[in-house]
Amino acid sequence: MMSELGILSLNIISDSEITLESKDVGIIKTYLNNKNNDDDIKEDDEINTPLKPVPRRTSKRPFLSTPAILMAKNLHILLLNIKKIPNQAPTMNPIKFDKVDLYIEFLLEKLSTKKTKQEFEDGIDGNYFLKVDLNENYEEVEVEINEVSIISEVDLLLLEESFNVVKEETIKTLVSRLVKVYDNVFKEHIEVEIKRRKIFRSYVNFLFLYRKIEIYCNLYKSRVKGETIKNQTNNKIIEYSSKIKQNDINTIIRGAKRVEQLLKLSDNNFVIIDIFPHLEVNFFKSTSINVAAYECWLKIVESGNIISEEEAQRIYSEKKSEEHKRRENILKEVYEKAAALNNDDDFMYDVGGSPRYFPSDEDSPRYYPSDDDDAFLMDEDDNNN
């Protein structure tokens, strides 16, 4: 088990300290009589008392939990084999696997040994996999066990000539009810799985519509000083909706953007989400994983390699800049089309002569830039850095 987690050594000095060396997370040293869980990096000369020692980390320590790292590594293997899986990815047979981890291990082994998509599909049967169809509507089947119309055990024993016949018919009736209950076990399991998959799609759809609202709010950049694209968009959503709250928007957008980034690694193939039944949307909504840590997690999924916190932060900043540029290009294209239809090149500019589509144009009287003005990438998560 230790080798599978990449642990090279584990030294425990009684009543003193624990030192763990791993090829993934570097060296972590923990002092046993320390009651605090400070996760900051400190040098040797800063440790003046046994009450304040802390785990040390090398520049490669991933600041991610072991389960998160294992999930990312499994997703990396899946990504390498994703073309072998049908678009309607199967799920595990709950009768065959009492733990999801065992199913994931079985699935990845199957993917590694099957050379083609056809070979993998031919191996999907009811023994280990259940087929899932997101378009299928399941009808509820009520099975009333207590209302099964059969003869009682006592009355059956009182029969003489017809005993054997009635006995077999009774057993046959009970078995038919048993089959319905058995089918319900799988039906309900598949229904839960379909719900899990549809939640991810709903988050992505929410993000798509949110970005549409952002663009409409940004046309003509009609905002007062201090108002960002983000809070203008959120305020409009709250104004015209009686049920969506500010925290709801922040939570869903955070999760949706992270899901979107994972999907990009697979060319927007939802199989990368659908195939693992324990991959829940709550993982992507979590505020315990900051933007740099999530970039590190994505890099493991993409390449199988762990990067430093500094490298992850750099990647995040680059993505943020690219998203600003993408938004600018979208707005520019909208204005260019409007100018062409209006036969008026001046339509592209505001009264001060500045391009209307530049979100950072300080000369525009309609726009007052802010350090907070980032509605397209995980600006909410910046606070978690």
C-alpha positions in Angstrom: 0.0 0.0 0.0 2.8 2.4 0.9 4.6 1.8 -2.5 1.3 2.4 -4.3 1.1 5.8 -2.7 4.6 6.6 -3.7 6.0 6.5 -0.1 9.7 5.7 0.0 10.2 5.6 3.7 8.4 6.3 7.0 10.5 6.8 10.2 8.8 7.1 13.6 10.9 8.1 16.6 9.0 7.3 19.8 7.5 10.4 21.5 9.4 12.6 19.2 8.8 12.9 15.5 7.6 11.2 12.3 9.5 11.7 9.0 7.9 10.6 5.7 9.7 10.6 2.4 7.6 10.3 -0.8 8.5 10.6 -4.4 5.4 12.7 -4.9 5.3 15.0 -1.9 9.0 15.2 -0.9 9.8 15.1 2.8 7.3 15.8 5.6 8.5 16.0 9.2 5.9 16.1 12.1 6.7 16.5 15.8 4.4 14.3 17.9 4.1 16.6 20.9 3.0 19.5 18.7 -0.7 20.3 19.1 -1.0 22.8 16.4 -1.5 22.1 12.7 0.4 25.0 11.1 1.1 24.2 7.4 3.4 27.0 6.8 7.0 26.5 5.6 9.7 27.4 8.2 13.4 27.1 8.3 15.3 25.1 11.0 16.3 28.2 12.9 12.7 29.3 13.2 11.8 26.2 15.3 12.6 27.3 18.8 10.3 24.9 20.8 8.7 21.5 20.3 5.3 23.2 20.5 5.8 25.0 17.2 7.4 22.6 14.8 5.6 22.2 11.4 5.7 19.9 8.4 8.3 20.9 5.9 7.7 20.7 2.2 10.0 20.8 -0.8 9.3 22.9 -3.8 7.5 19.9 -5.3 5.1 19.2 -2.5 1.7 19.3 -4.1 -0.4 20.8 -1.3 -3.2 18.4 -2.3 -4.6 15.5 -0.2 -3.6 11.9 -1.0 -7.2 11.0 -2.2 -7.2 14.0 -4.6 -3.8 13.0 -6.0 -4.9 9.4 -6.4 -8.1 10.6 -8.2 -6.0 12.8 -10.6 -3.6 9.9 -11.4 -6.5 7.6 -12.1 -8.1 10.3 -14.4 -4.7 10.6 -16.2 -4.8 6.9 -17.0 -8.4 7.3 -18.1 -7.5 10.2 -20.3 -5.0 8.1 -22.1 -7.7 5.5 -22.9 -10.8 7.7 -23.1 -11.4 6.9 -26.8 -12.0 3.3 -25.9 -15.1 4.2 -23.9 -18.6 4.6 -25.5 -20.2 8.0 -25.2 -22.8 6.6 -22.8 -20.2 5.4 -20.3 -21.2 2.3 -18.2 -21.1 2.3 -14.4 -20.3 -0.3 -11.9 -22.4 -3.2 -10.9 -23.1 -2.6 -7.1 -23.6 -6.3 -6.5 -20.1 -7.1 -7.7 -18.2 -4.3 -6.1 -18.6 -3.3 -2.4 -16.0 -0.5 -2.8 -15.7 2.1 -5.6 -11.9 1.8 -5.4 -12.1 -1.8 -6.4 -14.3 -0.9 -9.4 -11.9 1.8 -10.5 -9.0 -0.6 -10.3 -10.9 -3.2 -12.4 -12.0 -0.6 -14.9 -8.5 0.9 -15.5 -7.1 -2.6 -15.9 -9.8 -3.4 -18.5 -9.0 -0.2 -20.4 -5.2 -1.0 -20.3 -5.7 -4.5 -21.7 -8.3 -3.7 -24.3 -6.7 -2.3 -27.5 -9.8 -0.9 -29.2 -13.2 0.6 -28.3 -14.9 -2.4 -29.8 -13.0 -4.8 -27.6 -13.9 -2.7 -24.5 -17.6 -2.5 -25.5 -17.7 -6.2 -26.1 -16.5 -6.7 -22.5 -19.3 -4.6 -21.0 -21.9 -6.9 -19.6 -24.2 -7.1 -16.5 -21.6 -9.0 -14.5 -19.3 -6.1 -13.7 -20.8 -3.1 -15.6 -24.2 -1.6 -15.9 -25.2 0.3 -19.1 -26.4 3.9 -18.5 -28.6 5.9 -20.9 -29.1 9.5 -19.9 -32.0 9.8 -22.3 -33.9 6.9 -20.7 -36.9 7.6 -18.5 -37.4 5.0 -15.8 -40.9 4.2 -14.7 -41.4 3.6 -11.0 -42.3 0.0 -10.3 -44.0 -0.5 -6.9 -43.5 -3.9 -5.4 -45.8 -4.6 -2.5 -44.3 -7.5 -0.7 -47.0 -7.9 1.9 -49.8 -7.9 -0.7 -48.5 -10.8 -2.7 -51.5 -13.1 -3.4 -50.3 -16.5 -2.3 -51.5 -19.3 -0.1 -50.2 -19.4 3.4 -47.7 -21.9 4.6 -50.3 -23.5 6.9 -53.0 -23.8 4.3 -50.5 -25.3 1.9 -49.7 -28.1 4.3 -53.4 -28.9 4.7 -53.7 -29.7 1.0 -53.4 -33.3 -0.2 -53.6 -34.1 -3.9 -52.7 -30.6 -5.2 -50.0 -29.9 -2.7 -47.0 -30.2 -5.1 -48.7 -28.1 -7.9 -49.8 -25.3 -5.5 -46.4 -25.3 -3.8 -44.5 -24.8 -7.2 -46.9 -22.1 -8.3 -46.5 -20.3 -5.0 -42.7 -20.4 -5.3 -42.9 -19.3 -8.9 -45.0 -16.2 -7.8 -42.6 -15.3 -5.1 -39.6 -15.6 -7.4 -41.4 -13.2 -9.9 -41.7 -10.7 -7.1 -38.1 -11.3 -6.1 -37.0 -10.5 -9.7 -38.8 -7.2 -9.6 -37.0 -6.2 -6.4 -33.7 -7.3 -7.9 -34.3 -5.2 -10.9 -35.2 -2.2 -8.7 -31.7 -2.5 -7.0 -30.1 -1.8 -10.4 -32.7 0.6 -11.6 -32.3 2.8 -8.5 -28.5 2.6 -8.7 -28.6 3.7 -12.3 -31.0 6.5 -11.5 -28.6 7.9 -8.9 -25.8 7.6 -11.4 -27.8 9.5 -14.0 -28.6 12.2 -11.5 -24.9 12.6 -10.7 -24.0 13.0 -14.4 -26.8 15.4 -15.1 -25.7 17.7 -12.2 -22.4 18.2 -14.0 -24.1 19.1 -17.2 -26.4 21.5 -15.4 -23.4 23.3 -13.9 -21.8 23.7 -17.3 -25.1 25.0 -18.8 -25.4 27.5 -15.9 -21.9 28.8 -16.7 -22.8 29.1 -20.4 -25.9 31.2 -19.7 -24.0 33.2 -17.0 -21.4 34.2 -19.6 -24.1 35.3 -22.0 -25.5 37.6 -19.3 -22.0 39.0 -18.8 -21.7 39.9 -22.4 -25.1 41.7 -22.4 -24.2 43.5 -19.2 -20.9 44.6 -20.7 -22.3 46.1 -24.0 -21.6 49.8 -24.0 -19.9 49.3 -20.6 -22.7 51.2 -18.9 -21.5 50.8 -15.3 -21.0 53.2 -12.5 -17.7 53.7 -10.8 -16.6 50.7 -8.7 -19.1 48.4 -10.3 -17.5 45.3 -12.0 -18.8 43.1 -14.7 -19.1 40.3 -12.1 -21.2 42.2 -9.6 -23.3 43.8 -12.3 -24.1 40.4 -13.7 -24.8 38.9 -10.3 -27.1 41.8 -9.4 -29.1 41.4 -12.6 -29.5 37.7 -11.9 -30.7 38.3 -8.3 -33.0 41.1 -9.5 -34.8 39.0 -12.0 -34.8 35.8 -10.0 -36.6 35.2 -6.8 -34.7 32.0 -5.8 -31.1 32.5 -6.8 -28.9 34.0 -4.2 -25.4 35.5 -4.3 -23.8 32.6 -2.6 -25.5 30.2 -5.0 -24.0 32.0 -8.0 -20.5 32.0 -6.5 -20.6 28.3 -5.6 -22.0 27.1 -8.9 -19.7 29.3 -11.0 -16.6 28.2 -9.1 -17.6 24.5 -9.6 -18.6 25.0 -13.2 -15.4 26.7 -14.3 -13.3 23.9 -12.7 -15.4 21.2 -14.4 -15.0 23.1 -17.7 -11.2 23.0 -17.3 -11.3 19.3 -16.7 -13.5 18.8 -19.7 -11.1 20.7 -21.9 -8.4 18.1 -21.3 -10.7 15.5 -23.0 -11.9 17.8 -25.8 -15.1 18.3 -23.9 -15.8 14.6 -23.6 -18.1 14.0 -20.6 -16.8 10.5 -20.3 -13.9 11.8 -18.2 -16.6 12.7 -15.6 -19.2 10.0 -16.2 -17.0 6.9 -15.9 -15.9 7.4 -12.2 -19.0 7.1 -10.0 -17.2 8.7 -7.0 -16.3 11.9 -8.8 -18.8 14.3 -7.3 -19.5 18.0 -8.1 -18.7 18.9 -4.5 -15.0 18.3 -5.2 -15.1 21.1 -7.7 -17.1 23.5 -5.6 -14.8 23.1 -2.6 -13.2 26.3 -1.2 -10.5 24.1 0.5 -8.7 23.8 -2.8 -7.4 27.1 -4.0 -6.7 28.1 -7.6 -3.0 27.0 -7.6 -3.8 23.7 -6.0 -6.5 23.0 -8.6 -4.0 23.8 -11.4 -1.6 21.3 -9.9 -4.4 18.7 -9.8 -5.3 19.4 -13.4 -1.6 19.0 -14.4 -1.5 15.6 -12.8 -4.6 14.6 -14.8 -3.1 15.9 -18.0 0.5 14.6 -17.7 0.7 12.4 -14.6 3.3 14.9 -13.2 3.1 17.1 -10.1 4.2 20.7 -10.3 5.2 23.2 -7.7 2.8 25.8 -6.2 4.7 28.5 -7.9 4.4 26.9 -11.3 0.7 26.2 -10.7 0.1 29.9 -9.8 1.9 31.0 -13.0 -0.4 28.7 -15.1 -3.4 30.1 -13.4 -2.3 33.7 -14.1 -1.8 32.9 -17.8 -5.2 31.3 -18.0 -6.7 34.3 -16.4 -5.1 36.6 -18.9 -6.2 34.4 -21.8 -9.8 34.5 -20.5 -9.7 38.4 -20.4 -8.5 38.4 -24.0 -11.2 35.9 -25.0 -13.9 38.1 -23.5 -12.4 41.2 -25.2 -12.4 39.3 -28.6 -16.0 38.3 -28.1 -17.1 41.9 -27.4 -15.0 43.2 -30.3 -16.6 40.7 -32.7 -20.1 41.8 -31.5 -19.3 45.5 -32.2 -17.6 44.8 -35.5 -20.7 42.9 -36.7 -23.0 45.8 -35.5 -20.7 48.4 -37.2 -20.8 46.4 -40.5 -24.6 46.2 -40.4 -24.9 49.9 -39.5 -22.3 50.9 -42.2 -20.7 53.0 -39.5 -17.1 52.4 -38.4 -17.5 55.0 -35.6 -19.9 52.6 -34.0 -16.9 50.7 -32.7 -15.9 53.7 -30.5 -17.4 55.6 -27.6 -17.7 59.4 -27.4 -14.1 59.7 -26.3 -12.7 57.8 -29.2 -11.8 54.7 -27.3 -12.8 51.2 -28.5 -16.0 50.1 -26.7 -14.9 46.5 -26.4 -11.7 47.1 -24.3 -12.7 46.1 -20.7 -9.6 47.8 -19.3 -9.9 51.1 -21.2 -9.4 53.8 -18.6 -10.2 56.6 -21.1 -13.8 55.5 -21.5 -16.2 57.6 -19.5 -18.5 54.6 -19.2 -15.9 52.3 -17.6 -14.0 52.4 -14.4 -11.6 49.5 -14.1 -11.1 47.6 -10.9 -8.6 45.0 -9.7 -11.7 42.9 -9.0 -12.9 42.9 -12.6 -12.6 39.3 -13.4 -15.8 37.4 -14.1 -14.6 34.8 -16.5 -12.1 32.8 -14.6 -12.0 31.8 -10.9 -11.8 35.3 -9.5 -13.8 34.1 -6.5 -11.1 31.6 -5.7 -8.4 34.3 -5.6 -9.2 34.8 -2.0 -8.2 31.2 -1.3 -4.6 31.7 -2.4 
